[in-house]
Amino acid sequence: MTANDGHPPTKKSKIIRPADEFAAFCETEFERRHNAGGVFDEQQYRRAMKLVLERLARFEIEGWP
């Protein structure tokens, strides 16, 4: 997550959207699980990830509840 230290973002700082941050986390977790060698339902993981990303994107557009 991005820290809010009370200062406005500068041109050099990049605002990271929650959906982007979550997608990066999911890709890392996907690789970790995939390489762990255990039982891992890749299709179910991708479906769940897609649902959450769609919801986060909707929140970003419509505003948080």
PDBQT receptor file of N, H, CA, C and O in Angstrom, charges set to zero:
ATOM      1  N   MET A   1       0.840  -1.168   0.000  1.00  0.00    +0.000 N 
ATOM      2  CA  MET A   1       0.000   0.000   0.000  1.00  0.00    +0.000 C 
ATOM      3  C   MET A   1       0.891   1.239   0.000  1.00  0.00    +0.000 C 
ATOM      4  O   MET A   1       2.049   1.195   0.414  1.00  0.00    +0.000 OA
ATOM      5  N   THR A   2       0.328   2.325  -0.467  1.00  0.00    +0.000 N 
ATOM      6  H   THR A   2      -0.613   2.360  -0.803  1.00  0.00    +0.000 HD
ATOM      7  CA  THR A   2       1.075   3.557  -0.452  1.00  0.00    +0.000 C 
ATOM      8  C   THR A   2       0.866   4.254   0.877  1.00  0.00    +0.000 C 
ATOM      9  O   THR A   2      -0.229   4.235   1.439  1.00  0.00    +0.000 OA
ATOM     10  N   ALA A   3       1.899   4.854   1.358  1.00  0.00    +0.000 N 
ATOM     11  H   ALA A   3       2.788   4.870   0.901  1.00  0.00    +0.000 HD
ATOM     12  CA  ALA A   3       1.811   5.566   2.628  1.00  0.00    +0.000 C 
ATOM     13  C   ALA A   3       1.350   6.988   2.381  1.00  0.00    +0.000 C 
ATOM     14  O   ALA A   3       1.756   7.620   1.406  1.00  0.00    +0.000 OA
ATOM     15  N   ASN A   4       0.520   7.478   3.246  1.00  0.00    +0.000 N 
ATOM     16  H   ASN A   4       0.190   6.964   4.038  1.00  0.00    +0.000 HD
ATOM     17  CA  ASN A   4       0.069   8.855   3.151  1.00  0.00    +0.000 C 
ATOM     18  C   ASN A   4       0.706   9.607   4.302  1.00  0.00    +0.000 C 
ATOM     19  O   ASN A   4       0.261   9.507   5.446  1.00  0.00    +0.000 OA
ATOM     20  N   ASP A   5       1.756  10.364   3.993  1.00  0.00    +0.000 N 
ATOM     21  H   ASP A   5       2.117  10.445   3.064  1.00  0.00    +0.000 HD
ATOM     22  CA  ASP A   5       2.468  11.083   5.040  1.00  0.00    +0.000 C 
ATOM     23  C   ASP A   5       2.004  12.519   5.172  1.00  0.00    +0.000 C 
ATOM     24  O   ASP A   5       2.643  13.320   5.855  1.00  0.00    +0.000 OA
ATOM     25  N   GLY A   6       0.893  12.851   4.522  1.00  0.00    +0.000 N 
ATOM     26  H   GLY A   6       0.375  12.200   3.968  1.00  0.00    +0.000 HD
ATOM     27  CA  GLY A   6       0.358  14.192   4.620  1.00  0.00    +0.000 C 
ATOM     28  C   GLY A   6       0.870  15.138   3.561  1.00  0.00    +0.000 C 
ATOM     29  O   GLY A   6       0.421  16.282   3.486  1.00  0.00    +0.000 OA
ATOM     30  N   HIS A   7       1.803  14.685   2.738  1.00  0.00    +0.000 N 
ATOM     31  H   HIS A   7       2.168  13.756   2.798  1.00  0.00    +0.000 HD
ATOM     32  CA  HIS A   7       2.341  15.520   1.680  1.00  0.00    +0.000 C 
ATOM     33  C   HIS A   7       1.715  15.122   0.355  1.00  0.00    +0.000 C 
ATOM     34  O   HIS A   7       1.496  13.937   0.103  1.00  0.00    +0.000 OA
ATOM     35  N   PRO A   8       1.424  16.105  -0.498  1.00  0.00    +0.000 N 
ATOM     36  CA  PRO A   8       0.868  15.756  -1.807  1.00  0.00    +0.000 C 
ATOM     37  C   PRO A   8       1.899  15.022  -2.647  1.00  0.00    +0.000 C 
ATOM     38  O   PRO A   8       3.100  15.235  -2.477  1.00  0.00    +0.000 OA
ATOM     39  N   PRO A   9       1.443  14.149  -3.563  1.00  0.00    +0.000 N 
ATOM     40  CA  PRO A   9       2.402  13.429  -4.407  1.00  0.00    +0.000 C 
ATOM     41  C   PRO A   9       3.173  14.395  -5.299  1.00  0.00    +0.000 C 
ATOM     42  O   PRO A   9       2.620  15.385  -5.777  1.00  0.00    +0.000 OA
ATOM     43  N   THR A  10       4.423  14.109  -5.514  1.00  0.00    +0.000 N 
ATOM     44  H   THR A  10       4.872  13.305  -5.125  1.00  0.00    +0.000 HD
ATOM     45  CA  THR A  10       5.237  14.920  -6.409  1.00  0.00    +0.000 C 
ATOM     46  C   THR A  10       5.191  14.302  -7.798  1.00  0.00    +0.000 C 
ATOM     47  O   THR A  10       4.657  13.209  -7.989  1.00  0.00    +0.000 OA
ATOM     48  N   LYS A  11       5.753  15.008  -8.756  1.00  0.00    +0.000 N 
ATOM     49  H   LYS A  11       6.187  15.895  -8.602  1.00  0.00    +0.000 HD
ATOM     50  CA  LYS A  11       5.781  14.483 -10.117  1.00  0.00    +0.000 C 
ATOM     51  C   LYS A  11       6.581  13.188 -10.200  1.00  0.00    +0.000 C 
ATOM     52  O   LYS A  11       6.298  12.335 -11.042  1.00  0.00    +0.000 OA
ATOM     53  N   LYS A  12       7.587  13.037  -9.323  1.00  0.00    +0.000 N 
ATOM     54  H   LYS A  12       7.816  13.730  -8.639  1.00  0.00    +0.000 HD
ATOM     55  CA  LYS A  12       8.420  11.842  -9.347  1.00  0.00    +0.000 C 
ATOM     56  C   LYS A  12       7.729  10.647  -8.691  1.00  0.00    +0.000 C 
ATOM     57  O   LYS A  12       8.028   9.500  -9.020  1.00  0.00    +0.000 OA
ATOM     58  N   SER A  13       6.800  10.914  -7.758  1.00  0.00    +0.000 N 
ATOM     59  H   SER A  13       6.557  11.847  -7.491  1.00  0.00    +0.000 HD
ATOM     60  CA  SER A  13       6.136   9.795  -7.086  1.00  0.00    +0.000 C 
ATOM     61  C   SER A  13       5.005   9.278  -7.962  1.00  0.00    +0.000 C 
ATOM     62  O   SER A  13       4.350  10.032  -8.682  1.00  0.00    +0.000 OA
ATOM     63  N   LYS A  14       4.802   8.000  -7.881  1.00  0.00    +0.000 N 
ATOM     64  H   LYS A  14       5.334   7.388  -7.296  1.00  0.00    +0.000 HD
ATOM     65  CA  LYS A  14       3.759   7.366  -8.684  1.00  0.00    +0.000 C 
ATOM     66  C   LYS A  14       2.671   6.862  -7.741  1.00  0.00    +0.000 C 
ATOM     67  O   LYS A  14       2.955   6.161  -6.770  1.00  0.00    +0.000 OA
ATOM     68  N   ILE A  15       1.446   7.220  -8.031  1.00  0.00    +0.000 N 
ATOM     69  H   ILE A  15       1.216   7.790  -8.820  1.00  0.00    +0.000 HD
ATOM     70  CA  ILE A  15       0.333   6.744  -7.226  1.00  0.00    +0.000 C 
ATOM     71  C   ILE A  15      -0.010   5.334  -7.687  1.00  0.00    +0.000 C 
ATOM     72  O   ILE A  15      -0.256   5.093  -8.869  1.00  0.00    +0.000 OA
ATOM     73  N   ILE A  16      -0.021   4.412  -6.739  1.00  0.00    +0.000 N 
ATOM     74  H   ILE A  16       0.180   4.608  -5.779  1.00  0.00    +0.000 HD
ATOM     75  CA  ILE A  16      -0.320   3.024  -7.051  1.00  0.00    +0.000 C 
ATOM     76  C   ILE A  16      -1.772   2.756  -6.674  1.00  0.00    +0.000 C 
ATOM     77  O   ILE A  16      -2.164   2.907  -5.517  1.00  0.00    +0.000 OA
ATOM     78  N   ARG A  17      -2.559   2.357  -7.661  1.00  0.00    +0.000 N 
ATOM     79  H   ARG A  17      -2.240   2.234  -8.600  1.00  0.00    +0.000 HD
ATOM     80  CA  ARG A  17      -3.965   2.050  -7.411  1.00  0.00    +0.000 C 
ATOM     81  C   ARG A  17      -4.066   0.740  -6.648  1.00  0.00    +0.000 C 
ATOM     82  O   ARG A  17      -3.232  -0.146  -6.832  1.00  0.00    +0.000 OA
ATOM     83  N   PRO A  18      -5.081   0.602  -5.789  1.00  0.00    +0.000 N 
ATOM     84  CA  PRO A  18      -5.266  -0.647  -5.045  1.00  0.00    +0.000 C 
ATOM     85  C   PRO A  18      -5.359  -1.865  -5.963  1.00  0.00    +0.000 C 
ATOM     86  O   PRO A  18      -4.819  -2.920  -5.631  1.00  0.00    +0.000 OA
ATOM     87  N   ALA A  19      -6.027  -1.744  -7.101  1.00  0.00    +0.000 N 
ATOM     88  H   ALA A  19      -6.466  -0.886  -7.371  1.00  0.00    +0.000 HD
ATOM     89  CA  ALA A  19      -6.158  -2.874  -8.017  1.00  0.00    +0.000 C 
ATOM     90  C   ALA A  19      -4.799  -3.297  -8.568  1.00  0.00    +0.000 C 
ATOM     91  O   ALA A  19      -4.530  -4.489  -8.713  1.00  0.00    +0.000 OA
ATOM     92  N   ASP A  20      -3.947  -2.326  -8.873  1.00  0.00    +0.000 N 
ATOM     93  H   ASP A  20      -4.166  -1.358  -8.755  1.00  0.00    +0.000 HD
ATOM     94  CA  ASP A  20      -2.605  -2.644  -9.384  1.00  0.00    +0.000 C 
ATOM     95  C   ASP A  20      -1.758  -3.326  -8.308  1.00  0.00    +0.000 C 
ATOM     96  O   ASP A  20      -1.039  -4.289  -8.576  1.00  0.00    +0.000 OA
ATOM     97  N   GLU A  21      -1.861  -2.806  -7.095  1.00  0.00    +0.000 N 
ATOM     98  H   GLU A  21      -2.445  -2.024  -6.878  1.00  0.00    +0.000 HD
ATOM     99  CA  GLU A  21      -1.094  -3.389  -5.995  1.00  0.00    +0.000 C 
ATOM    100  C   GLU A  21      -1.563  -4.813  -5.702  1.00  0.00    +0.000 C 
ATOM    101  O   GLU A  21      -0.748  -5.702  -5.454  1.00  0.00    +0.000 OA
ATOM    102  N   PHE A  22      -2.869  -5.022  -5.730  1.00  0.00    +0.000 N 
ATOM    103  H   PHE A  22      -3.531  -4.300  -5.932  1.00  0.00    +0.000 HD
ATOM    104  CA  PHE A  22      -3.416  -6.355  -5.489  1.00  0.00    +0.000 C 
ATOM    105  C   PHE A  22      -3.017  -7.312  -6.606  1.00  0.00    +0.000 C 
ATOM    106  O   PHE A  22      -2.677  -8.464  -6.338  1.00  0.00    +0.000 OA
ATOM    107  N   ALA A  23      -3.054  -6.854  -7.845  1.00  0.00    +0.000 N 
ATOM    108  H   ALA A  23      -3.330  -5.918  -8.063  1.00  0.00    +0.000 HD
ATOM    109  CA  ALA A  23      -2.665  -7.697  -8.979  1.00  0.00    +0.000 C 
ATOM    110  C   ALA A  23      -1.201  -8.133  -8.856  1.00  0.00    +0.000 C 
ATOM    111  O   ALA A  23      -0.869  -9.288  -9.124  1.00  0.00    +0.000 OA
ATOM    112  N   ALA A  24      -0.339  -7.215  -8.452  1.00  0.00    +0.000 N 
ATOM    113  H   ALA A  24      -0.609  -6.277  -8.234  1.00  0.00    +0.000 HD
ATOM    114  CA  ALA A  24       1.078  -7.563  -8.269  1.00  0.00    +0.000 C 
ATOM    115  C   ALA A  24       1.234  -8.594  -7.157  1.00  0.00    +0.000 C 
ATOM    116  O   ALA A  24       2.002  -9.547  -7.292  1.00  0.00    +0.000 OA
ATOM    117  N   PHE A  25       0.503  -8.404  -6.054  1.00  0.00    +0.000 N 
ATOM    118  H   PHE A  25      -0.121  -7.631  -5.944  1.00  0.00    +0.000 HD
ATOM    119  CA  PHE A  25       0.539  -9.371  -4.959  1.00  0.00    +0.000 C 
ATOM    120  C   PHE A  25       0.073 -10.743  -5.447  1.00  0.00    +0.000 C 
ATOM    121  O   PHE A  25       0.695 -11.760  -5.142  1.00  0.00    +0.000 OA
ATOM    122  N   CYS A  26      -1.018 -10.764  -6.203  1.00  0.00    +0.000 N 
ATOM    123  H   CYS A  26      -1.523  -9.938  -6.451  1.00  0.00    +0.000 HD
ATOM    124  CA  CYS A  26      -1.577 -12.036  -6.687  1.00  0.00    +0.000 C 
ATOM    125  C   CYS A  26      -0.606 -12.763  -7.602  1.00  0.00    +0.000 C 
ATOM    126  O   CYS A  26      -0.486 -13.986  -7.525  1.00  0.00    +0.000 OA
ATOM    127  N   GLU A  27       0.085 -12.038  -8.462  1.00  0.00    +0.000 N 
ATOM    128  H   GLU A  27      -0.012 -11.045  -8.525  1.00  0.00    +0.000 HD
ATOM    129  CA  GLU A  27       1.045 -12.676  -9.358  1.00  0.00    +0.000 C 
ATOM    130  C   GLU A  27       2.195 -13.295  -8.571  1.00  0.00    +0.000 C 
ATOM    131  O   GLU A  27       2.658 -14.391  -8.885  1.00  0.00    +0.000 OA
ATOM    132  N   THR A  28       2.647 -12.586  -7.554  1.00  0.00    +0.000 N 
ATOM    133  H   THR A  28       2.271 -11.695  -7.298  1.00  0.00    +0.000 HD
ATOM    134  CA  THR A  28       3.718 -13.122  -6.703  1.00  0.00    +0.000 C 
ATOM    135  C   THR A  28       3.238 -14.366  -5.963  1.00  0.00    +0.000 C 
ATOM    136  O   THR A  28       3.941 -15.374  -5.895  1.00  0.00    +0.000 OA
ATOM    137  N   GLU A  29       2.036 -14.276  -5.414  1.00  0.00    +0.000 N 
ATOM    138  H   GLU A  29       1.466 -13.456  -5.470  1.00  0.00    +0.000 HD
ATOM    139  CA  GLU A  29       1.471 -15.415  -4.680  1.00  0.00    +0.000 C 
ATOM    140  C   GLU A  29       1.210 -16.591  -5.618  1.00  0.00    +0.000 C 
ATOM    141  O   GLU A  29       1.405 -17.745  -5.236  1.00  0.00    +0.000 OA
ATOM    142  N   PHE A  30       0.769 -16.303  -6.840  1.00  0.00    +0.000 N 
ATOM    143  H   PHE A  30       0.610 -15.366  -7.150  1.00  0.00    +0.000 HD
ATOM    144  CA  PHE A  30       0.537 -17.353  -7.836  1.00  0.00    +0.000 C 
ATOM    145  C   PHE A  30       1.834 -18.116  -8.102  1.00  0.00    +0.000 C 
ATOM    146  O   PHE A  30       1.849 -19.347  -8.093  1.00  0.00    +0.000 OA
ATOM    147  N   GLU A  31       2.909 -17.388  -8.335  1.00  0.00    +0.000 N 
ATOM    148  H   GLU A  31       2.897 -16.388  -8.342  1.00  0.00    +0.000 HD
ATOM    149  CA  GLU A  31       4.199 -18.027  -8.603  1.00  0.00    +0.000 C 
ATOM    150  C   GLU A  31       4.666 -18.850  -7.404  1.00  0.00    +0.000 C 
ATOM    151  O   GLU A  31       5.176 -19.959  -7.564  1.00  0.00    +0.000 OA
ATOM    152  N   ARG A  32       4.487 -18.302  -6.207  1.00  0.00    +0.000 N 
ATOM    153  H   ARG A  32       4.072 -17.402  -6.077  1.00  0.00    +0.000 HD
ATOM    154  CA  ARG A  32       4.892 -19.016  -5.006  1.00  0.00    +0.000 C 
ATOM    155  C   ARG A  32       4.133 -20.326  -4.873  1.00  0.00    +0.000 C 
ATOM    156  O   ARG A  32       4.732 -21.370  -4.614  1.00  0.00    +0.000 OA
ATOM    157  N   ARG A  33       2.826 -20.276  -5.047  1.00  0.00    +0.000 N 
ATOM    158  H   ARG A  33       2.340 -19.428  -5.257  1.00  0.00    +0.000 HD
ATOM    159  CA  ARG A  33       2.009 -21.492  -4.919  1.00  0.00    +0.000 C 
ATOM    160  C   ARG A  33       2.314 -22.483  -6.038  1.00  0.00    +0.000 C 
ATOM    161  O   ARG A  33       2.396 -23.691  -5.812  1.00  0.00    +0.000 OA
ATOM    162  N   HIS A  34       2.477 -21.954  -7.239  1.00  0.00    +0.000 N 
ATOM    163  H   HIS A  34       2.410 -20.973  -7.422  1.00  0.00    +0.000 HD
ATOM    164  CA  HIS A  34       2.750 -22.806  -8.402  1.00  0.00    +0.000 C 
ATOM    165  C   HIS A  34       4.076 -23.557  -8.221  1.00  0.00    +0.000 C 
ATOM    166  O   HIS A  34       4.188 -24.722  -8.600  1.00  0.00    +0.000 OA
ATOM    167  N   ASN A  35       5.055 -22.899  -7.653  1.00  0.00    +0.000 N 
ATOM    168  H   ASN A  35       4.964 -21.952  -7.345  1.00  0.00    +0.000 HD
ATOM    169  CA  ASN A  35       6.375 -23.503  -7.469  1.00  0.00    +0.000 C 
ATOM    170  C   ASN A  35       6.495 -24.325  -6.196  1.00  0.00    +0.000 C 
ATOM    171  O   ASN A  35       7.501 -25.005  -5.994  1.00  0.00    +0.000 OA
ATOM    172  N   ALA A  36       5.481 -24.273  -5.329  1.00  0.00    +0.000 N 
ATOM    173  H   ALA A  36       4.664 -23.720  -5.493  1.00  0.00    +0.000 HD
ATOM    174  CA  ALA A  36       5.540 -24.990  -4.054  1.00  0.00    +0.000 C 
ATOM    175  C   ALA A  36       5.368 -26.497  -4.231  1.00  0.00    +0.000 C 
ATOM    176  O   ALA A  36       5.753 -27.270  -3.354  1.00  0.00    +0.000 OA
ATOM    177  N   GLY A  37       4.801 -26.914  -5.345  1.00  0.00    +0.000 N 
ATOM    178  H   GLY A  37       4.489 -26.286  -6.057  1.00  0.00    +0.000 HD
ATOM    179  CA  GLY A  37       4.685 -28.337  -5.631  1.00  0.00    +0.000 C 
ATOM    180  C   GLY A  37       3.459 -29.015  -5.049  1.00  0.00    +0.000 C 
ATOM    181  O   GLY A  37       3.251 -30.204  -5.294  1.00  0.00    +0.000 OA
ATOM    182  N   GLY A  38       2.652 -28.311  -4.296  1.00  0.00    +0.000 N 
ATOM    183  H   GLY A  38       2.821 -27.346  -4.097  1.00  0.00    +0.000 HD
ATOM    184  CA  GLY A  38       1.446 -28.909  -3.724  1.00  0.00    +0.000 C 
ATOM    185  C   GLY A  38       0.275 -28.824  -4.687  1.00  0.00    +0.000 C 
ATOM    186  O   GLY A  38       0.426 -28.400  -5.832  1.00  0.00    +0.000 OA
ATOM    187  N   VAL A  39      -0.887 -29.229  -4.213  1.00  0.00    +0.000 N 
ATOM    188  H   VAL A  39      -1.010 -29.573  -3.282  1.00  0.00    +0.000 HD
ATOM    189  CA  VAL A  39      -2.111 -29.139  -5.007  1.00  0.00    +0.000 C 
ATOM    190  C   VAL A  39      -2.505 -27.671  -5.105  1.00  0.00    +0.000 C 
ATOM    191  O   VAL A  39      -2.603 -26.976  -4.094  1.00  0.00    +0.000 OA
ATOM    192  N   PHE A  40      -2.728 -27.210  -6.323  1.00  0.00    +0.000 N 
ATOM    193  H   PHE A  40      -2.649 -27.775  -7.145  1.00  0.00    +0.000 HD
ATOM    194  CA  PHE A  40      -3.039 -25.801  -6.548  1.00  0.00    +0.000 C 
ATOM    195  C   PHE A  40      -3.971 -25.695  -7.739  1.00  0.00    +0.000 C 
ATOM    196  O   PHE A  40      -3.596 -26.051  -8.856  1.00  0.00    +0.000 OA
ATOM    197  N   ASP A  41      -5.187 -25.206  -7.510  1.00  0.00    +0.000 N 
ATOM    198  H   ASP A  41      -5.491 -24.917  -6.603  1.00  0.00    +0.000 HD
ATOM    199  CA  ASP A  41      -6.181 -25.056  -8.563  1.00  0.00    +0.000 C 
ATOM    200  C   ASP A  41      -5.973 -23.689  -9.224  1.00  0.00    +0.000 C 
ATOM    201  O   ASP A  41      -6.495 -22.676  -8.758  1.00  0.00    +0.000 OA
ATOM    202  N   GLU A  42      -5.210 -23.678 -10.305  1.00  0.00    +0.000 N 
ATOM    203  H   GLU A  42      -4.786 -24.501 -10.684  1.00  0.00    +0.000 HD
ATOM    204  CA  GLU A  42      -4.859 -22.431 -10.974  1.00  0.00    +0.000 C 
ATOM    205  C   GLU A  42      -6.078 -21.711 -11.531  1.00  0.00    +0.000 C 
ATOM    206  O   GLU A  42      -6.166 -20.487 -11.438  1.00  0.00    +0.000 OA
ATOM    207  N   GLN A  43      -7.019 -22.450 -12.107  1.00  0.00    +0.000 N 
ATOM    208  H   GLN A  43      -6.947 -23.445 -12.183  1.00  0.00    +0.000 HD
ATOM    209  CA  GLN A  43      -8.212 -21.821 -12.680  1.00  0.00    +0.000 C 
ATOM    210  C   GLN A  43      -9.044 -21.128 -11.610  1.00  0.00    +0.000 C 
ATOM    211  O   GLN A  43      -9.509 -20.006 -11.812  1.00  0.00    +0.000 OA
ATOM    212  N   GLN A  44      -9.230 -21.784 -10.485  1.00  0.00    +0.000 N 
ATOM    213  H   GLN A  44      -8.852 -22.696 -10.321  1.00  0.00    +0.000 HD
ATOM    214  CA  GLN A  44     -10.014 -21.191  -9.406  1.00  0.00    +0.000 C 
ATOM    215  C   GLN A  44      -9.306 -19.950  -8.858  1.00  0.00    +0.000 C 
ATOM    216  O   GLN A  44      -9.955 -18.947  -8.562  1.00  0.00    +0.000 OA
ATOM    217  N   TYR A  45      -7.999 -20.012  -8.723  1.00  0.00    +0.000 N 
ATOM    218  H   TYR A  45      -7.471 -20.827  -8.964  1.00  0.00    +0.000 HD
ATOM    219  CA  TYR A  45      -7.220 -18.865  -8.250  1.00  0.00    +0.000 C 
ATOM    220  C   TYR A  45      -7.407 -17.683  -9.193  1.00  0.00    +0.000 C 
ATOM    221  O   TYR A  45      -7.658 -16.563  -8.746  1.00  0.00    +0.000 OA
ATOM    222  N   ARG A  46      -7.284 -17.927 -10.493  1.00  0.00    +0.000 N 
ATOM    223  H   ARG A  46      -7.080 -18.836 -10.856  1.00  0.00    +0.000 HD
ATOM    224  CA  ARG A  46      -7.429 -16.850 -11.491  1.00  0.00    +0.000 C 
ATOM    225  C   ARG A  46      -8.850 -16.277 -11.485  1.00  0.00    +0.000 C 
ATOM    226  O   ARG A  46      -9.027 -15.066 -11.612  1.00  0.00    +0.000 OA
ATOM    227  N   ARG A  47      -9.856 -17.135 -11.338  1.00  0.00    +0.000 N 
ATOM    228  H   ARG A  47      -9.712 -18.119 -11.235  1.00  0.00    +0.000 HD
ATOM    229  CA  ARG A  47     -11.240 -16.647 -11.286  1.00  0.00    +0.000 C 
ATOM    230  C   ARG A  47     -11.451 -15.740 -10.072  1.00  0.00    +0.000 C 
ATOM    231  O   ARG A  47     -12.050 -14.671 -10.187  1.00  0.00    +0.000 OA
ATOM    232  N   ALA A  48     -10.960 -16.168  -8.917  1.00  0.00    +0.000 N 
ATOM    233  H   ALA A  48     -10.473 -17.036  -8.823  1.00  0.00    +0.000 HD
ATOM    234  CA  ALA A  48     -11.099 -15.371  -7.697  1.00  0.00    +0.000 C 
ATOM    235  C   ALA A  48     -10.357 -14.043  -7.835  1.00  0.00    +0.000 C 
ATOM    236  O   ALA A  48     -10.865 -12.993  -7.442  1.00  0.00    +0.000 OA
ATOM    237  N   MET A  49      -9.161 -14.101  -8.393  1.00  0.00    +0.000 N 
ATOM    238  H   MET A  49      -8.748 -14.954  -8.712  1.00  0.00    +0.000 HD
ATOM    239  CA  MET A  49      -8.375 -12.891  -8.594  1.00  0.00    +0.000 C 
ATOM    240  C   MET A  49      -9.119 -11.917  -9.509  1.00  0.00    +0.000 C 
ATOM    241  O   MET A  49      -9.165 -10.716  -9.239  1.00  0.00    +0.000 OA
ATOM    242  N   LYS A  50      -9.690 -12.431 -10.575  1.00  0.00    +0.000 N 
ATOM    243  H   LYS A  50      -9.652 -13.406 -10.794  1.00  0.00    +0.000 HD
ATOM    244  CA  LYS A  50     -10.421 -11.593 -11.520  1.00  0.00    +0.000 C 
ATOM    245  C   LYS A  50     -11.621 -10.924 -10.852  1.00  0.00    +0.000 C 
ATOM    246  O   LYS A  50     -11.875  -9.742 -11.082  1.00  0.00    +0.000 OA
ATOM    247  N   LEU A  51     -12.359 -11.669 -10.030  1.00  0.00    +0.000 N 
ATOM    248  H   LEU A  51     -12.152 -12.629  -9.843  1.00  0.00    +0.000 HD
ATOM    249  CA  LEU A  51     -13.514 -11.102  -9.337  1.00  0.00    +0.000 C 
ATOM    250  C   LEU A  51     -13.109  -9.947  -8.425  1.00  0.00    +0.000 C 
ATOM    251  O   LEU A  51     -13.754  -8.899  -8.416  1.00  0.00    +0.000 OA
ATOM    252  N   VAL A  52     -12.048 -10.144  -7.667  1.00  0.00    +0.000 N 
ATOM    253  H   VAL A  52     -11.524 -10.996  -7.675  1.00  0.00    +0.000 HD
ATOM    254  CA  VAL A  52     -11.592  -9.091  -6.746  1.00  0.00    +0.000 C 
ATOM    255  C   VAL A  52     -11.090  -7.881  -7.524  1.00  0.00    +0.000 C 
ATOM    256  O   VAL A  52     -11.386  -6.744  -7.154  1.00  0.00    +0.000 OA
ATOM    257  N   LEU A  53     -10.339  -8.107  -8.589  1.00  0.00    +0.000 N 
ATOM    258  H   LEU A  53     -10.099  -9.029  -8.889  1.00  0.00    +0.000 HD
ATOM    259  CA  LEU A  53      -9.830  -6.992  -9.384  1.00  0.00    +0.000 C 
ATOM    260  C   LEU A  53     -10.969  -6.193 -10.021  1.00  0.00    +0.000 C 
ATOM    261  O   LEU A  53     -10.904  -4.966 -10.086  1.00  0.00    +0.000 OA
ATOM    262  N   GLU A  54     -12.003  -6.875 -10.486  1.00  0.00    +0.000 N 
ATOM    263  H   GLU A  54     -12.056  -7.872 -10.434  1.00  0.00    +0.000 HD
ATOM    264  CA  GLU A  54     -13.156  -6.175 -11.043  1.00  0.00    +0.000 C 
ATOM    265  C   GLU A  54     -13.834  -5.313  -9.984  1.00  0.00    +0.000 C 
ATOM    266  O   GLU A  54     -14.233  -4.180 -10.254  1.00  0.00    +0.000 OA
ATOM    267  N   ARG A  55     -13.961  -5.859  -8.780  1.00  0.00    +0.000 N 
ATOM    268  H   ARG A  55     -13.637  -6.780  -8.561  1.00  0.00    +0.000 HD
ATOM    269  CA  ARG A  55     -14.588  -5.124  -7.679  1.00  0.00    +0.000 C 
ATOM    270  C   ARG A  55     -13.742  -3.905  -7.289  1.00  0.00    +0.000 C 
ATOM    271  O   ARG A  55     -14.281  -2.818  -7.084  1.00  0.00    +0.000 OA
ATOM    272  N   LEU A  56     -12.428  -4.082  -7.188  1.00  0.00    +0.000 N 
ATOM    273  H   LEU A  56     -11.990  -4.965  -7.355  1.00  0.00    +0.000 HD
ATOM    274  CA  LEU A  56     -11.545  -2.961  -6.862  1.00  0.00    +0.000 C 
ATOM    275  C   LEU A  56     -11.616  -1.876  -7.937  1.00  0.00    +0.000 C 
ATOM    276  O   LEU A  56     -11.651  -0.687  -7.618  1.00  0.00    +0.000 OA
ATOM    277  N   ALA A  57     -11.636  -2.276  -9.190  1.00  0.00    +0.000 N 
ATOM    278  H   ALA A  57     -11.607  -3.241  -9.449  1.00  0.00    +0.000 HD
ATOM    279  CA  ALA A  57     -11.724  -1.308 -10.283  1.00  0.00    +0.000 C 
ATOM    280  C   ALA A  57     -13.034  -0.529 -10.200  1.00  0.00    +0.000 C 
ATOM    281  O   ALA A  57     -13.060   0.679 -10.435  1.00  0.00    +0.000 OA
ATOM    282  N   ARG A  58     -14.115  -1.221  -9.868  1.00  0.00    +0.000 N 
ATOM    283  H   ARG A  58     -14.095  -2.202  -9.677  1.00  0.00    +0.000 HD
ATOM    284  CA  ARG A  58     -15.410  -0.554  -9.713  1.00  0.00    +0.000 C 
ATOM    285  C   ARG A  58     -15.356   0.456  -8.569  1.00  0.00    +0.000 C 
ATOM    286  O   ARG A  58     -15.876   1.564  -8.694  1.00  0.00    +0.000 OA
ATOM    287  N   PHE A  59     -14.729   0.078  -7.455  1.00  0.00    +0.000 N 
ATOM    288  H   PHE A  59     -14.306  -0.823  -7.354  1.00  0.00    +0.000 HD
ATOM    289  CA  PHE A  59     -14.582   1.006  -6.331  1.00  0.00    +0.000 C 
ATOM    290  C   PHE A  59     -13.783   2.239  -6.740  1.00  0.00    +0.000 C 
ATOM    291  O   PHE A  59     -14.107   3.357  -6.340  1.00  0.00    +0.000 OA
ATOM    292  N   GLU A  60     -12.743   2.031  -7.534  1.00  0.00    +0.000 N 
ATOM    293  H   GLU A  60     -12.480   1.122  -7.859  1.00  0.00    +0.000 HD
ATOM    294  CA  GLU A  60     -11.912   3.150  -7.963  1.00  0.00    +0.000 C 
ATOM    295  C   GLU A  60     -12.697   4.114  -8.839  1.00  0.00    +0.000 C 
ATOM    296  O   GLU A  60     -12.480   5.324  -8.781  1.00  0.00    +0.000 OA
ATOM    297  N   ILE A  61     -13.601   3.590  -9.644  1.00  0.00    +0.000 N 
ATOM    298  H   ILE A  61     -13.777   2.606  -9.691  1.00  0.00    +0.000 HD
ATOM    299  CA  ILE A  61     -14.401   4.430 -10.540  1.00  0.00    +0.000 C 
ATOM    300  C   ILE A  61     -15.553   5.101  -9.787  1.00  0.00    +0.000 C 
ATOM    301  O   ILE A  61     -15.777   6.304  -9.923  1.00  0.00    +0.000 OA
ATOM    302  N   GLU A  62     -16.272   4.317  -9.001  1.00  0.00    +0.000 N 
ATOM    303  H   GLU A  62     -16.090   3.339  -8.890  1.00  0.00    +0.000 HD
ATOM    304  CA  GLU A  62     -17.485   4.795  -8.340  1.00  0.00    +0.000 C 
ATOM    305  C   GLU A  62     -17.222   5.415  -6.975  1.00  0.00    +0.000 C 
ATOM    306  O   GLU A  62     -18.056   6.165  -6.468  1.00  0.00    +0.000 OA
ATOM    307  N   GLY A  63     -16.106   5.120  -6.389  1.00  0.00    +0.000 N 
ATOM    308  H   GLY A  63     -15.428   4.510  -6.801  1.00  0.00    +0.000 HD
ATOM    309  CA  GLY A  63     -15.801   5.599  -5.050  1.00  0.00    +0.000 C 
ATOM    310  C   GLY A  63     -15.999   4.485  -4.052  1.00  0.00    +0.000 C 
ATOM    311  O   GLY A  63     -16.773   3.557  -4.286  1.00  0.00    +0.000 OA
ATOM    312  N   TRP A  64     -15.304   4.578  -2.946  1.00  0.00    +0.000 N 
ATOM    313  H   TRP A  64     -14.675   5.332  -2.756  1.00  0.00    +0.000 HD
ATOM    314  CA  TRP A  64     -15.355   3.548  -1.912  1.00  0.00    +0.000 C 
ATOM    315  C   TRP A  64     -16.637   3.688  -1.106  1.00  0.00    +0.000 C 
ATOM    316  O   TRP A  64     -17.112   4.800  -0.877  1.00  0.00    +0.000 OA
ATOM    317  N   PRO A  65     -17.200   2.560  -0.672  1.00  0.00    +0.000 N 
ATOM    318  CA  PRO A  65     -18.447   2.643   0.114  1.00  0.00    +0.000 C 
ATOM    319  C   PRO A  65     -18.223   3.275   1.474  1.00  0.00    +0.000 C 
ATOM    320  O   PRO A  65     -19.167   3.416   2.252  1.00  0.00    +0.000 OA
TER     321      PRO A  65
